[in-house]
Amino acid sequence: MTQQHEANFQGQLQAALVDDPDFLRELVREVLQKFLEAEFSSFLGAEPHQRTETRKGYRCGYYERHLILRVGRIELRVPRDRDGRFSTELFERFQRSEKALVLAIMESYIQGVATRRMKKITVDLCGVGFSKSHVSDLVASLDTDLKAWRERPLNRHYSVVYIDGLYSKVRERPRVVSQCGLLALGILPDGTREALGTAVVHNENEADYIAFLEDLKRRGVRRVDLIVSDAHEGLKAAIARVFPSSAWQRCLFHFMQNLTGKCPKRHRKEIHARLKAALRLSSKEGAEKAILQLADEVSSWNPSLADWLETAAPEITAHMEFPEGLWLRIRSNNLLERFNRELRRRVRLVGIFSNSASLLRLITALTVEQDEEWRSERRYLNPELLEM
């Protein structure tokens, strides 16, 4: 009987989602409205009609506000107190990232990038018509805040800096090209995380990376103990030039992905196991020696793979110069990879960006939100180990 009831409920839910396009929008509205009511009660220190000595004010009706989200236009009733002191964080948080996404779609549509599907999305998202001037006004208001964030001063010392990139399609008339959105994340000596900056570059060459790293320096960064990234030659050269005293760790996650493409299928399992065993050793010297021994054995049947392993040996073991308790979290870009999955999900909604500024706006807005979460979460690395 229980299974039949669950099946009926799932069927009703599926029918509601398919047949009623406003179902999800109304569900989101109800959740956000409840959030506003709970936030307001916490601000006042009392529930509606509740008598308490800790009350900080009194209710005074509502005023109407709306949010434009991916599920459409959401109308909300915002509680108001008599003294006008209540201010919710809900609108600032949602409007920043969602506005960036909506603007990217609007711009693409106006610039002729959008398809018939994109036209439908803009109608569902906005609920109202829009013009070039309206979009320009929205862009100007959002870009001012995001530019201020990208240019804010940074700390002088970071124990670890992770750098990664995300490719997206951008319209450069008359062509559509692939551009890279760069993101840098820093770990402070107290173990907390901080997003350092974002940028969009046409090509991942040395000059682009130098400009990106020099911007970090211009904003205050003077010392970085370890930089973790993929093994792009331009980035490696830029790191050596801008932060010559920093250690560099080749991202182990990307290295293993590259190995899969270079190693014949019949040898992959063995090579992977040997490398993992080498990286479980207790010293950098021992790990390098084991990898070089593996390269010698591989040279008999694949000299180019052997040369590649030999070159990579000191790059993928750089993290072993630091305390062992940090190794798992400083040997790869996994922290940024998780965030990049969310970025890719948002980017796919746009498809092709109308220009690089639109791509930068969306990446920066999402990064600012993620940065707020990183700062509020517990330390990512043990500060006692970072001091060793």
DAJO-V265164 format. One record per backbone hydrogen bond with DSSP energy under -0.5 kcal/mol. CO is the residue of the C=O (numbers start at 0). NH is the residue of the N-H. Records with the same first field share a line. If there is no record, write none. Layout:
CO = NH + NH
This chain:
0 = 4
1 = 5
2 = 6
3 = 7
4 = 8
5 = 9
6 = 10
7 = 11
8 = 12
9 = 13
10 = 14
11 = 15
12 = 16
13 = 17
14 = 18
15 = 19
18 = 20
19 = 22
21 = 25
22 = 26
23 = 27
24 = 28
25 = 29
26 = 30
27 = 31
28 = 32
29 = 33
30 = 34
31 = 35
32 = 36
33 = 37
34 = 38
35 = 39
36 = 40
37 = 41
38 = 42
39 = 43
40 = 44 + 45
43 = 55
46 = 49
49 = 51
51 = 54
57 = 81
60 = 59 + 79
62 = 77
64 = 75
66 = 68 + 73
68 = 71
71 = 68
72 = 74
73 = 66
75 = 64 + 77
76 = 78
77 = 62
79 = 59
80 = 83
88 = 92
89 = 93
90 = 94
91 = 95
92 = 96
93 = 97 + 98
94 = 98
95 = 99
96 = 100
97 = 101
98 = 102
99 = 103
100 = 104
101 = 105
102 = 106
103 = 107
104 = 108
105 = 109
106 = 110
107 = 112 + 113
108 = 111
114 = 118
115 = 119
116 = 120
117 = 121
118 = 122
119 = 123
120 = 124
121 = 125
122 = 126
130 = 134
131 = 135
132 = 136
133 = 137
134 = 138
135 = 139
136 = 140
137 = 141
138 = 142
139 = 143
140 = 144
141 = 145
142 = 146
143 = 147
144 = 148
145 = 149
146 = 150
148 = 151
155 = 221 + 222
157 = 224
158 = 225
159 = 186
160 = 227
161 = 184
163 = 182
165 = 180
167 = 178
168 = 352
169 = 171 + 176
171 = 174
174 = 171 + 176
176 = 169 + 178
178 = 167 + 180
179 = 181 + 200
180 = 165
181 = 198
182 = 163
183 = 195 + 196
184 = 161
185 = 187 + 193
186 = 158 + 159
187 = 190
190 = 379 + 380
191 = 187
193 = 185
196 = 183
198 = 181
200 = 179
202 = 204
204 = 208
205 = 209
206 = 210
207 = 211
208 = 212
209 = 213
210 = 214
211 = 215
212 = 216
213 = 217
214 = 218
215 = 220
216 = 219
218 = 153
222 = 157
224 = 246
225 = 160
226 = 248
227 = 162
228 = 250
229 = 231
231 = 235
232 = 236
233 = 237
234 = 238
235 = 239
236 = 240
237 = 241
238 = 242
242 = 245
246 = 226
247 = 249
248 = 228
250 = 254
251 = 255
252 = 256
253 = 257
254 = 258
255 = 259
256 = 260
257 = 261
258 = 262
263 = 266 + 267
264 = 267 + 268
266 = 270
267 = 271
268 = 272
269 = 273
270 = 274
271 = 275
272 = 276
273 = 277
274 = 278
275 = 279
276 = 279
277 = 280
282 = 286
283 = 287
284 = 288
285 = 289
286 = 290
287 = 291
288 = 292
289 = 293
290 = 294
291 = 295
292 = 296
293 = 297
294 = 298
296 = 299
297 = 300 + 301
301 = 305
302 = 306
303 = 307
304 = 308
305 = 309
306 = 310
307 = 311
308 = 312
311 = 314 + 315
312 = 316
314 = 249 + 317
316 = 319
317 = 320
318 = 321
322 = 325
323 = 326
325 = 328 + 329
326 = 329 + 330
330 = 251
332 = 335 + 336
333 = 337
334 = 338
335 = 339
336 = 340
337 = 341
338 = 342
339 = 343
340 = 344
341 = 345
342 = 346
343 = 347
344 = 348
345 = 348 + 349
346 = 349 + 350
349 = 351
350 = 168
352 = 170
354 = 358
355 = 359
356 = 360
357 = 361
358 = 362
359 = 363
360 = 364
361 = 365
362 = 366
363 = 367
364 = 368
365 = 369
366 = 370
367 = 371
368 = 372
369 = 373
370 = 374
371 = 375
372 = 376
373 = 376
380 = 382
381 = 385
382 = 386
384 = 387
